[in-house]
Amino acid sequence: MKKGTHPTYDLNTKATCACGAVFMIGSTMPEIKMEICSQCHPFYTGNEKVMDTAGRVDRFNKRKAATVKAKK
């Protein structure tokens, strides 16, 4: 194999989130800056909101209930 073709893997890469959280991870990059992480993402924090535009979720649930009822 040719030498020098693969980047070096560093186990002490500093990953910084916009919320201020800092993680030490492994990467080929010396430093990583991200916008969102597991500490501030709404899915992981429990602050997730379902955007119901024009009652689409309600219509879907009604159609789903109707198909379950029709199968019985």
C-alpha positions in Angstrom: 0.0 0.0 0.0 1.1 3.5 -0.6 2.2 5.5 2.4 0.7 8.9 3.1 -2.6 8.3 1.2 -4.8 7.9 4.3 -5.4 10.7 6.8 -4.3 10.3 10.4 -7.0 9.3 12.9 -6.9 11.4 16.1 -8.7 10.1 19.2 -8.7 13.5 20.9 -10.8 15.6 18.5 -12.7 18.4 20.2 -16.3 18.6 19.0 -18.0 21.8 20.0 -21.8 22.5 19.7 -23.5 25.9 19.3 -25.2 25.3 22.7 -21.8 25.1 24.4 -21.4 21.4 24.9 -17.9 20.0 24.3 -17.2 16.3 23.4 -14.0 14.5 22.9 -14.3 12.1 19.9 -12.2 10.4 17.4 -12.0 11.9 13.9 -9.6 12.7 11.1 -10.3 16.4 11.7 -8.5 18.3 14.4 -11.6 20.3 15.6 -15.3 20.0 14.7 -18.0 22.7 15.2 -21.6 21.6 15.0 -25.0 23.4 15.2 -26.9 20.8 17.2 -26.0 17.9 19.4 -27.7 15.2 21.6 -27.9 17.6 24.5 -29.8 20.3 22.7 -31.7 18.4 19.9 -35.5 18.5 20.6 -35.9 14.8 19.9 -33.5 13.8 22.6 -34.5 16.4 25.1 -38.2 15.7 24.9 -39.2 19.1 23.6 -40.2 17.8 20.2 -43.3 19.5 18.8 -45.4 18.1 16.0 -46.3 20.8 13.5 -49.9 20.1 12.5 -50.5 22.2 9.5 -54.1 22.2 8.3 -55.1 19.2 10.5 -53.1 16.7 8.6 -52.3 14.6 11.7 -56.0 14.4 12.6 -57.0 13.4 9.1 -54.3 10.7 9.1 -55.5 9.3 12.4 -59.1 9.3 11.2 -58.2 7.4 8.0 -56.1 4.9 10.0 -58.9 4.3 12.4 -61.3 3.8 9.5 -59.1 1.2 7.9 -58.6 -0.7 11.2 -62.4 -0.6 11.7 -63.1 -1.8 8.1 -60.7 -4.8 8.5 -62.6 -6.0 11.5 
